[in-house]
Each structure stands twice: as structure tokens, then as C-alpha cells.
């Protein structure tokens, strides 16, 4: 089992990435302890990036979260960009049911950039291609300053062309927004591709052609978000007053 980031700095906690296709849990002491489908008996526990079945998610990830002393555990959980209060409340309910004491939420695109080891100081465009969501975000100084999210993913299409068009339209909207100059700089720098869709070479090629910019998949793009959440977990313990 993969064990990168295990036992860093005495931190005790878990990082969670609850995707529409798979749930991943990373333990600070044991590494990646869960990488499982979020569909059970034909029903999704997580749908369009939101928790559809709180009890089902609790049952799925519960065994991966350490038994005992859970009230002392910290958790960093990824959430799709532009998530609403209802989804965040459901995530907190899941962690409360598991008895986890402290919860920090992080945009999945930001977590994926961290997990990819990208330089997030300057303008960076991150495109996250999921099973049921496509997210496009401009990250500057480690923060998401502008984003678009579409309820369309690779499970919904037969070819990659609809996804390419969705991303192209999202980038165009960002170009016409208040952060247009930074988007131009980010395009010159190159687009970071994350999520399961980044494993498909034809998407990388066609997105590069559509955007007229370099496009590169993150290393192990399907697990970049949970790795980034683990990095954020470490950061919250180093600097507990700034999540």
C-alpha cells in the first residue's frame, strides 16, 4: 500500500476526497487506506460532487478512519469548487458521525494543485475532470480567485468533445471576468489537468488545441486531490490559526 506522507511531523489526522466516482482516505499514520467506488448497488453515495447518502458515506469511510481517540483526529476534506452550504453541512455531518474532532475544508482544485506539487504563487489554471463534474479554477497566491463548475463529467458523455467545449467556455468566461489578465498569464504558463479524466491522453491533446495553450496532466492526477489534502493537513498543524 502506498505510504507517502505517512507520519509527517507527528500529525494525527485524515485527508478525505469524496468524489462522484471514488472515495479516498489518507491517514497520516498509515498512508492511503481507502480507494473505493462511491456507488453501492447501483446507487451513488456521492452524486455530482455532493453527498447523496450520509449514512452510506459514513459506512464506506468509517473503517478507514482510525478507531479510538477520534475526537483528537483532525480531518481535511476536499469539496468541489463553488460548493454550497448544504453540501458543506452534509460533509460535517459525516465527520461528526465518525467522531472526528476538527474539520477543515479545501477546494478540490486547490488541493489537487498542492498534490501535484505545482507552484501556486503565480496565476495557475487548474482543470479538474471528474466522473460527474468539470471544474475550472484560477489559483493565485494559493487561493482560488475565480472558478467555474459544470455538472457534466466523463460518465455523462460518449466522446471527450463535450468536456473539451465545457472547459473552453469556462476559460473564456474567466478571460472576460475581472481576473482576465491573470488568466492570460496562466494560459501562457500552461494548464494543470487533474482528476480521473487527466489519465486520458486524447483529452490533454484536444484541450491544448482548444485552448491554444500548453496542457499537462498532474502526476497521478486521479489521486492529486487527496494527496493535496494530506499536505494541507500538515500545514494546518504547522499553522493552526490559518486554514
C-alpha positions as CSV (number, residue, x, y, z in Angstrom):
1,X,0.0,0.0,0.0
2,X,1.3,3.5,-0.9
3,X,2.7,5.2,2.1
4,X,3.9,8.7,1.0
5,X,3.4,11.5,3.6
6,X,2.9,8.9,6.4
7,X,3.8,10.1,9.9
8,X,4.8,13.7,8.9
9,X,5.7,15.9,11.8
10,X,3.7,13.9,14.4
11,X,0.4,15.0,12.8
12,X,-2.6,12.7,13.6
13,X,-5.4,13.0,11.1
14,X,-7.0,12.0,7.9
15,X,-7.4,13.6,4.5
16,X,-10.6,12.7,2.5
17,X,-11.6,13.2,-1.1
18,X,-15.2,12.3,-1.7
19,X,-15.6,12.1,-5.4
20,X,-18.6,11.1,-7.5
21,X,-16.8,8.0,-8.7
22,X,-14.4,7.1,-5.8
23,X,-13.8,8.0,-2.1
24,X,-10.2,8.2,-1.0
25,X,-9.0,8.4,2.6
26,X,-5.4,9.2,3.6
27,X,-4.2,8.5,7.1
28,X,-1.2,10.4,8.5
29,X,-0.1,7.2,10.1
30,X,-1.0,4.6,7.5
31,X,-1.0,6.3,4.1
32,X,-3.7,5.6,1.6
33,X,-6.2,3.4,3.5
34,X,-9.2,3.7,1.2
35,X,-9.7,4.0,-2.6
36,X,-13.2,2.6,-3.3
37,X,-16.2,3.3,-5.6
38,X,-18.8,5.6,-4.2
39,X,-21.6,3.6,-5.9
40,X,-23.3,0.8,-4.0
41,X,-25.9,-1.5,-5.5
42,X,-26.4,0.9,-8.4
43,X,-26.8,4.0,-6.2
44,X,-24.3,6.7,-5.8
45,X,-23.4,7.7,-2.3
46,X,-21.9,10.9,-3.7
47,X,-23.6,12.5,-6.7
48,X,-22.4,15.5,-8.8
49,X,-19.9,16.2,-6.1
50,X,-22.4,16.3,-3.2
51,X,-23.1,13.8,-0.5
52,X,-26.3,11.9,-1.5
53,X,-26.3,9.4,1.3
54,X,-24.8,10.5,4.6
55,X,-25.2,7.1,6.3
56,X,-23.7,5.3,3.3
57,X,-20.7,7.6,3.2
58,X,-20.2,7.1,6.9
59,X,-20.3,3.3,6.4
60,X,-17.9,3.5,3.5
61,X,-15.2,5.6,5.0
62,X,-15.7,4.7,8.7
63,X,-13.5,1.6,8.7
64,X,-10.7,3.7,7.2
65,X,-10.8,6.3,9.9
66,X,-8.9,5.1,12.9
67,X,-10.8,3.6,15.8
68,X,-10.4,5.2,19.3
69,X,-9.3,8.8,20.0
70,X,-11.3,10.0,17.0
71,X,-12.2,13.2,18.9
72,X,-8.5,14.0,18.7
73,X,-8.2,13.5,15.0
74,X,-8.1,16.3,12.5
75,X,-9.6,16.0,9.0
76,X,-9.1,17.9,5.8
77,X,-11.8,17.2,3.3
78,X,-11.9,18.3,-0.3
79,X,-15.1,19.9,-1.7
80,X,-15.9,20.8,-5.3
81,X,-15.3,24.4,-6.1
82,X,-18.3,26.7,-5.5
83,X,-19.9,24.1,-3.1
84,X,-22.9,25.4,-1.3
85,X,-23.6,25.5,2.5
86,X,-25.8,22.4,2.2
87,X,-23.0,20.2,0.9
88,X,-20.6,21.5,3.5
89,X,-23.1,20.8,6.2
90,X,-23.5,17.2,5.0
91,X,-19.7,16.7,5.0
92,X,-19.6,18.0,8.5
93,X,-22.4,15.6,9.5
94,X,-20.4,12.7,8.0
95,X,-17.3,13.6,10.1
96,X,-19.4,14.2,13.2
97,X,-20.9,10.8,12.8
98,X,-17.3,9.4,12.6
99,X,-16.4,11.3,15.8
100,X,-13.7,13.4,14.2
101,X,-12.9,16.5,16.2
102,X,-11.5,19.1,13.9
103,X,-12.5,19.6,10.2
104,X,-11.1,21.9,7.6
105,X,-12.5,22.0,4.1
106,X,-10.4,22.8,1.0
107,X,-11.5,23.3,-2.7
108,X,-10.6,20.2,-4.6
109,X,-8.9,22.1,-7.4
110,X,-6.7,23.8,-4.8
111,X,-5.9,20.5,-3.1
112,X,-5.1,18.9,-6.5
113,X,-2.6,21.7,-7.3
114,X,-0.9,21.1,-3.9
115,X,-0.9,17.4,-4.5
116,X,0.7,17.9,-7.9
117,X,3.5,20.0,-6.3
118,X,2.6,22.9,-8.5
119,X,3.8,26.4,-7.8
120,X,0.7,28.2,-6.7
121,X,2.2,31.6,-6.1
122,X,1.7,32.8,-9.6
123,X,-1.5,32.5,-11.7
124,X,-2.3,28.9,-12.3
125,X,-5.3,27.4,-14.2
126,X,-6.4,24.1,-12.8
127,X,-8.9,21.9,-14.7
128,X,-10.3,19.0,-12.7
129,X,-12.1,16.4,-14.9
130,X,-14.3,14.1,-12.8
131,X,-16.9,11.5,-13.3
132,X,-19.8,13.9,-12.9
133,X,-18.3,17.3,-12.6
134,X,-15.9,19.5,-14.5
135,X,-14.2,22.3,-12.6
136,X,-12.0,25.1,-13.9
137,X,-10.3,27.4,-11.4
138,X,-7.7,30.2,-11.4
139,X,-5.4,29.8,-8.4
140,X,-3.3,32.9,-7.4
141,X,-1.2,33.1,-4.2
142,X,-2.5,29.7,-3.1
143,X,-6.1,30.8,-3.2
144,X,-8.9,30.2,-5.7
145,X,-9.8,33.7,-7.0
146,X,-12.2,32.7,-9.8
147,X,-13.8,29.4,-10.9
148,X,-16.5,27.7,-13.0
149,X,-18.2,24.4,-12.3
150,X,-20.3,22.3,-14.6
151,X,-22.4,19.3,-13.7
152,X,-21.0,17.3,-16.7
153,X,-18.4,14.6,-16.4
154,X,-16.8,11.8,-18.2
155,X,-19.5,9.4,-17.1
156,X,-22.1,11.5,-19.0
157,X,-20.5,11.6,-22.4
158,X,-19.5,9.1,-25.1
159,X,-16.7,11.2,-26.5
160,X,-14.4,13.9,-25.0
161,X,-15.7,16.7,-27.2
162,X,-18.5,17.9,-24.8
163,X,-15.9,18.1,-22.0
164,X,-13.5,20.0,-24.2
165,X,-16.2,22.5,-25.1
166,X,-17.3,22.9,-21.5
167,X,-13.7,23.7,-20.4
168,X,-13.2,26.1,-23.3
169,X,-16.4,28.0,-22.5
170,X,-15.4,28.2,-18.8
171,X,-11.9,29.6,-19.6
172,X,-13.5,32.1,-22.0
173,X,-15.8,33.3,-19.2
174,X,-12.8,33.7,-16.9
175,X,-11.0,35.6,-19.6
176,X,-13.9,38.1,-19.8
177,X,-14.1,38.4,-16.0
178,X,-12.2,40.6,-13.5
179,X,-9.2,38.3,-13.5
180,X,-8.8,38.2,-17.2
181,X,-5.2,39.4,-17.2
182,X,-4.2,36.8,-14.7
183,X,-6.0,34.1,-16.8
184,X,-3.8,35.2,-19.8
185,X,-0.7,34.8,-17.7
186,X,-1.9,31.4,-16.5
187,X,-2.5,30.2,-20.1
188,X,1.0,31.3,-21.1
189,X,2.3,29.3,-18.2
190,X,0.2,26.2,-19.0
191,X,-2.9,24.5,-17.7
192,X,-2.7,21.8,-15.0
193,X,-5.0,18.9,-15.6
194,X,-6.2,16.8,-12.7
195,X,-8.9,14.2,-11.9
196,X,-9.5,10.8,-13.5
197,X,-10.1,12.4,-16.9
198,X,-6.4,13.6,-16.9
199,X,-5.5,9.9,-17.4
200,X,-6.9,10.1,-21.0
201,X,-4.2,11.4,-23.4
202,X,-6.7,12.4,-26.0
203,X,-8.2,14.9,-23.5
204,X,-4.9,16.5,-22.9
205,X,-4.2,16.9,-26.7
206,X,-7.7,18.2,-27.6
207,X,-7.8,20.6,-24.6
208,X,-4.4,22.0,-25.6
209,X,-5.7,22.5,-29.2
210,X,-8.9,24.1,-28.0
211,X,-7.3,26.5,-25.5
212,X,-4.2,27.2,-27.6
213,X,-2.1,26.7,-24.5
214,X,0.2,24.0,-23.0
215,X,-1.8,21.4,-21.1
216,X,-0.1,18.9,-18.8
217,X,-1.6,16.3,-16.5
218,X,-0.6,16.2,-12.9
219,X,1.5,13.2,-11.7
220,X,-1.0,10.5,-10.7
221,X,-3.8,13.0,-11.4
222,X,-6.6,10.8,-10.0
223,X,-5.1,11.0,-6.5
224,X,-3.7,14.5,-6.6
225,X,-6.6,15.9,-4.6
226,X,-6.3,13.5,-1.6
227,X,-2.5,14.0,-1.6
228,X,-3.0,17.7,-1.6
229,X,-5.5,17.4,1.3
230,X,-2.8,15.5,3.2
231,X,-0.4,18.3,2.5
232,X,-3.0,20.8,3.8
233,X,-3.4,18.7,6.9
234,X,0.2,19.0,7.6
235,X,0.0,22.8,7.1
236,X,-2.9,23.2,9.4
237,X,-0.9,21.6,12.2
238,X,2.1,23.8,11.5
239,X,-0.1,26.9,11.4
240,X,-3.3,26.1,13.3
241,X,-4.6,29.7,13.2
242,X,-4.6,29.8,9.4
243,X,-6.6,27.2,7.5
